[in-house]
Amino acid sequence: MPHYNYTAMDAKGRELKGKLEAANEAEAIAAIKKMGMYPSSLQEFTPKSKGKGSGSAAKKKEGGFDLNNISFGPKVIAKKDLTVTTRQLAILLSAGLPLIRSLRTLEKQAKRPEIRSILCETADTVETGSTFAEALALNPKTFDKLYLNMIKAGEASGALEIILDRLAAFMEKSARIAGKVKSAMVYPAVVLSVAGLVGVGLLIFIVPNFKKIFSELLEGEPLPALTQFLLDMSDIFKEKWYIPVATVFGIVVFFKVLNKTKYGKYGLDWVKYNMPLFGPIISRTAISRFSRTLGTLLSSGVPILQSLQIVKETSGNEIVATGIQKVYDAVKEGEGIAPPLEATKIFPQMVVSMVEVGEETGKLPEMMDKIADTYEEEVDNAVSALTSMIEPLMIVGMAVIVGTAVIALFMPLVKIIEKMG
């Protein structure tokens, strides 16, 4: 009988892992649900044999690999394709087609093999008696907890097509705001990269020629400090190129390792959250994402505690995640959302006030959507302002770098001209 590793969420929103034995995936999912948990991941595994084994299993072990287990990468649907597929599924269900037929229709139309494979697997699992959410949970790398919980709420309420339509709209808006932020980051990154390449080129190919002139015409006289520094940098990049390469590589590895630790990621996110120019965009994007995600989950019928837990895990920022955890703990004790939200000192007073009004009027989901719309508009304006501001700043920065290099090389030339005169 097959063995399975599972990851599931209990009634309190805690993630639990374990192992079980079942005849197939459908029975494994049913067994997990009987334990009062909701499965989010299920993977079959082969337990290690104590003996040497015999037959085909022993041959696989002797060969060093199992041909049946060779994989060419995980089946993952890209975010853009998932958005389109979700929108298409919502349209088919709204037209009155049954779920399995809708999945089979999309499977036939899909051009990418990973989409066809996941849709086929999902349809097969639903046909065995599993729910749509349980079938999607078998591919956690494609369908995150937000997606799964909204589908589960849609199935429970009998409004799956409406939930799918909300999901598609949510993903479209999230992709649009993420694209805005990326476009704001790409321009300065490209300009700085080009400036760096030009500077390295000057140090390697141009500055050494001046060094020869200075050594021949000044006959060992001391050079100005700025000029000497430029010549020393040229020597390092030309003769000891491995030093700057190792330095850059070390910095990249250091930040990657730092980002893997809890406190390191928190510190890096704090820097991003408070850095000049980009900080306001990052903070407004985080608030917009928090509001949009929470509003979408609540309007889909997901309980508040479960919604907060999902928002925390999908926030993408440790500063915001820590604040949401405090809100979660307070709500779990019976408090409202607004007071602990204000206590985090992360969210502006306007957000707190609108949340408070939403709680009092019983229209918190609609209020969260309005907050998200407001901050998405602010992100648009901030990105436009930043783009118009960065261009002159970059020009001035380039002028300062080039001007400094020119002055450093021109100062000894003045001495040479005076000597020749």
C-alpha positions, 0 to 999 in steps of 0.5 A: 500500500502506498505511503504519503507525506502530507502537509495540512492545516488544522482548525486553528490555522496551524500547519502540520506535517505527517505520514500515512498509508492509504490505497490511493490519493483520494483515500489519503485526503479523506483520512486527513479530513477525518482527522479534522485537518485540511490537506494542502500538500500530498506526496507519495514516497517509498519507505526505505527497506531494511533488507537488500531487497529483491526483484525490480526494487533491488535492481533500481537500487543497484542501478543508482537511479529509478527511471520512473522517478526522473523529472525534468522540473516541477509542474508549475503554472506561471502566474500570468498563465494561472490568471488567464486559466482562472478567468477562463474557468470562471467564464465556463462555469458561469456559462453553465458547464460542469466543473469536470467538463470545464477542466477538460475543455481547458486541458484540450485548449492549453498549449503549455504542457505543464498547464495540460498536465495539472488540469488533467491531474485535477480533473482526474482527482475530482472524478474520483470524488475529491473536492476541487480544492483538494485536487488543487492542493496536490500542486502547492507550488502552483496553487498557494494557500490564498488560492486554495482557501478561496476555492474551498470557500467558493465550493462551500457557498456554491458560488465557485464561478464568482470566487474564480472571477474574484481570484482572477481580478485579484491576480490581475491587479496584483500583477499590475502593481508589481509591474509598476514597482519593477519598472521603477526599479529597472531604470536606475538599475540599468543606468547604474550598471552601464555607469559601472561598466563605463567606469571599469572600462576607463580604469582598465583601458584609459587610466594606465596610459596616463600612468605611463605619461606621469611616470615618464614626465614627472620623474618620480614626483609625488602625485596628488592624492586623488590622482594616486587613488585613481591609479591605484584603483586602475592597478587593482582592476587590471592586475588584481581583477580577482579582488573586486570580483571576489568582493562582489561575489562575497557581498552577493552571497552574504546578502543571500545568506542573510536573507535566509535567516529570520532576523536577517530578512527582517533587517533587510526588509526594514532597510527597504521599508525606510530607504529614501525614494524607494521606501514610500513605494515599497510601503504603499505596495505592502499596504495595498497588497495587505488590503487587497488580499484581506478584502478578497478573502473576507468577501469570499467567505474565508474566516477572519483568523484564517484570512489573517494567517494567509495574508501574513504568509503571502505578505512578502515583507517581514515587517508587515508579516510581524505586524499582522501576526500581532493583529492575529494574536489580538483578534484571536483573544477577541479584540477588533482589527483596528486597535492592534493594527494601529499599535503596529505603527506600520499602517497609516492612521487613514488605514486604521480609521477606514478599517474601524469604520468597516468593522462598525458598519459590517462592511470590512471587505468593501472597505479593504478594497477601497483602501487597496484602490487608494494605495494602488493609485498612490503607488502609480503616482509615486512611481511616476514621480520617482521616474521623473526624479531619477533621470536628473539625479542619474545625470548629475551622478554620472557627471560627478563621477566623470568630472572627478576622474577628469580632474584627477587626471588633469591635475598632474598635467598642469604640473607637466605643463608648468615644468615644460614651460 
